Amino acid sequence: MVAALLAYALLYASPYGLRVLTVAGVYALAAIGFQIVFGLGGALSLAHGAFFGLGAYATGILGSQWGWGFAATFPVSLLVPLLLALLVGLPVLRLESHYFALATLGIAQVVHLLAVNSPALTGGANGLPGVPGIVLFGWAVPRGLPLAAVVWGFVALGGLLAWRLARGRWGRALTLVRDDPLAAGTLGLDVGGLRLAAFALSAVYAGAAGALAVHTQRVVSPEVLEFPVMVSVLTIAVVGGRGRVAGAILGAVLLLHLPEWFRFLERSYLIVYGVALLATIVLAPHGLTGLLDRLFPARPAPLPKPEAPSGLAIANGPLLRVEGLTKGFGGVRAVDGVSLTLKAGTITGLIGPNGSGKTTLVNLISGLETPDGGRVLMGSADLAGQRPDRIARAGIARTFQAVSLPEGASVLAAVAAARLERDGSIAQAEAHALWALERLGAADLAAKPCAGLPAALRRRVELARALARQPAVLLLDEPAAGLTDGEKAELAGHLRAIAATGTALLVVEHDMGFLLPLAGHVLCLDQGRPLYEGPPEGVRSDPAVVAAYLGEGAR
Amino acid sequence: MRRFLSILSATAFSAVFSATLLPGAALAGEASVPVLVPLTGFLSLEGTSQRNGAVLALKDAPAGVAVRSEVIDTGTSPEAAVTALERAAGGKVTAVAASMLGTQMLAMLPLAQDYGIPLVTVSGTASITEQNNPWVFRFFPGDAVTKEAHARYVTEELGKKRPAVIYQTTAYGQSGKAHLEQAFKTLGVEPVFEEGVDPAAKDLLPVLTKALAAKPDVLVLHLHSGPTALFIRQAAANGVAVPIVAGSAMHQPSTAALLEPAELKGVCAETAASPISGGSPEMEAFTAAYRAAFNAEPDAFALGQYDSIRMVLAAVQGGADSAEAVRKALSGGTHQGLAMTYKSDGKGNMAHSAVIVCYDGASRVPSITKRYDNLTGVVTGMVK
C-alpha cells in the first residue's frame, strides 16, 4: 500500500491529486488516533473532532496572530488537546457507552461555541486567515509533492507508533478493556488508566492532524470543529477497519478520493457517494482491512513453547479472611455480615438459593462491587473497596457465572491477556498462557478463535485465564454450569490439582453432586446471611439449609 | 423525487453546457470559467442561485467568445473549496466563479494568488477584500454597503430610533451585526437589544419575546433564510405590530415561499437587487431566461454572479486573453450590469449599491422601495 501511494504521488499525481492525497494524509493521521480510542479502546469519543479543531486553532492563532513558526506551534497543537483530554477524560471516561458518546459530543459543542463566540481570539465565525505554511529547519515546505511528503511523513511516524502500540501489551490490554472491561479489571489491568491514556493519546493524534490541516489550507475557521469532521473520521475508521492503522490509511485514501471521482455529478455525487459507502459496509462489515484478511488470510503464527511462570509459590495457612462484609442495594441487604477464611490448598464451597448473595460476595471480594462495611484481608492488607486490578495484583483471580471471552481473539490471546500486566512481552505472556492451557489439557485449543467454542471449552479457557494469573486465591462462579457429568468430573480433577499447588479456591455452585465431594468446607448463604458453615457432610443434614435451599427431597 | 429529477436535469444541462463551444462569426476569445460553489450543505440554496447565475451568463456568452466550464460543489468547508480550486487550476483558467461563503473564500485566496486566477464571487461577508489580494472581485455589496443602507432606511426613512437587532451566530451574522452596530452608531442610534441566534434554533419566540421586552420601535434582522422565515411567521402569529426590516436573506424568493403573503405584510429587507421585482426590460428578460432554464426564481445572488461572469466575458471579448489580462480588466474597468454599475474600489469591491424591498401582503413579490447608490460603507448622514 505504501509503495502504491508513493508511486502514485511521485509518478502520476497532478497538483490537484497531490492536494487530495495531502488532505487524505491529514485525515489518516486523525483516524489513526481515533482507532486507538474507538477501535482498540471501544470508546466512541465524539470529542475527536474537537481535538482536531483545537490543534487547528492552536496553530492558526499562534501562527497567524502571534507569528510563531511550525517548530513552536506544532508541539502546542499537540499539547492543547492533550491537556483538555486529561481534564475532561477523568469524569467522562467513567460513563458507559452512549452516555460517554453524548458527553464527548457535549465537549465538542462547547469548544465549537467558544470558537464562534470569541472573535477577538479566534476570529469568530469568519476564522483567521494568513496561517503560515510549514517551515522545517529553515525550509518553507511548498505546496504539492513536498507538502504531501511532509504530511505523509507524519502519517508514517504516527502510524508506526500506533501499530507498535496496538500489537504490544498496551494494545492487547486496551482491546480487552473494550471487549470486557469487567474481566480486564479482574485480570490486573487498570481499566481507567488505560482508557484515559487512549483518550489522551488519540487527542494528540487529532491535534497533530488539525495542525497539519490548517497548514494545508492556510486558514482556520469553525468548520474544523464541526460535526462533519468527526463523522468523516468515524466513517474512515469503520470503512477502513476498526482498530487497524492500515484501516485508517486505506479508509482515508478511499473516502477522500471517492467524492472527487464523482464531482462531475455536482450535488448528485452525494447519492453515489452514499451508495458506495453503503456497499462497502455491506460487503465488508469488518472494513476494508477485514475484507483483505478474509480474501488473503494470514498464516497462523507458530505457537510459543509453553513456559511456567517463575515464582510460583505454594503458600500455607489462611490466605484470605473476609470479616463482616456487608452490601446493600437500596433496601435489600444482598450481603449481610458474612465472614469466611480461605486457607491455602483448600476448596471452599459457597452455596445458597438464587439471590442469596453468593455472586455479590464474589464481586465484593474481587472489587467489582464496593462493600458498605467489613474487611477483605490478604495477610495484613485490607483490600475491601479497592479497584479490581489492585485486588487482582494482590493475588485474587476469578471466573464469571456467564463466561465472557473476547470473540475476535484466539484462545491463546484470550488467556495471555491475564499475563499482560505481569510479563514483559506478548511472546512471554503467550508462553505462560500456553502453560496454563496445557495444565488444563486445553493446549490444542490455543490457535482456535474464542468465537464458536462450546460452553464447556469456554469455561475451560476462562479457568485457564484465571489460572495464568497464578492466583493465591481463585474465586469460581458456577464453573460446572452447563457441563456434562464427564466434563464435571474432569473439571473437579483440575480444581483439585490447582488446590494442590497451594491456591485457595472458593467455588460457587448449585450442583451438590459436584461440589460436596470436591469442597473441604462449605458456606451456605440465605438472604445475604450465613446459614451454615462447616464440613460438606453436614450440609444435607442441616435443617436450615434443607428448608431454605435444598428441600426435603435432598436428605 | 421531483427535487432529485430537478438536480439530475440541472446536472445534465450543465454537463452538456460545459462541452459547448458557442458559435460566433469570428472567435474573439476563449474563456474557461469553472464554477466552484456550495451546492450541498447549509448554503445549498444560495449556492445553487450562484451556480445558476454563472451558468446562465456563460450560456449567453457574447458573440465570438467560446466558453468552457464545469461546476464543482465546494460544500461548506474551506478544505473542500481549496481542493476544488486546485482541481480547477489543473487546466487553463480565465476566472473562477467562487463560493459565496466567506471562510471558503479566505481559504482559496492564497491559492488563487499563487496560480494567478481571478476569483469572482458574490460573497458579502468576511474581510475577503481586505487581504491585499489582487485576485478577488466581489460582485455583491459587502456588509459595509448593505448594512449602511439597512441602517439608513431604518433611521432615515422609517424614523426609528430604538432598533432591536437579531442576528445569526455565523460568519454572515457576526459580520452583519458588526457593520449594523457601526452604521447605527454613526447615525446616532443605539440598539436597545442585540442577540445572536444559532441557525439550528427551531423556535425563535423566546428571542422575539426578549426583544419586545426591550420596547423597540423596529425589529432589525440579519438572519439566514430559514430563520428569517421562522421569525417573521412567529411574529405574525403573535400579532407583533413592530415593523420588521430584515437582511438580504428575506429578499430570496425561496425565503418568501416559506411564508404566506399576509405574513409578509409590511416586512422590508435590504438586498443588492431583486430580479423578480422587475424594473427594466433587461431585468425581466433575465428573470424569464432564468425561470426557463432552471424552473426557479432568481435572487440577488444569481443576478450578482450573472453580472460578474458577464463582466469577465466582456473582458475576454475585449481582448483579455489571459487570467492576468482579465484581472486587469476587472480591476480597472466599469461594467453596466443588470443590478448596478460595477467598478472596483481598488480592493476588489465591485458593488456599491443596495436596495430596500418591501412586501405588500398580497403577493410574495416585493417592490423596490428605496435605492442607495455609491455607498462606501461610511455613513455620513445624521438621523432625522
Interface residues (C-beta under 8 A of the other chain):
Chain A: S14 P15 Y16 R19 V20 V23 V116 N117 P119 G124 A125 N126 G127 P129 G130 R143 A213 T216 Q217 R218 V219 S221 P222 E223 P228 E260 R263 F264 L265 E266 R267 S268 Y269 L270 I271
Chain B: F4 I7 L8 A10 T11 S14 A15 L39 T40 S44 E70 V71 I72 D73 T76 S77 P78 E79 V82 T83 A84 E86 R87 A89 G90 G102 T103 L106 A107 L109 P110 L111 D114 T125 A126 S127 Q131 T169 T170 A171 Y172 G173 Q174 S175 G196
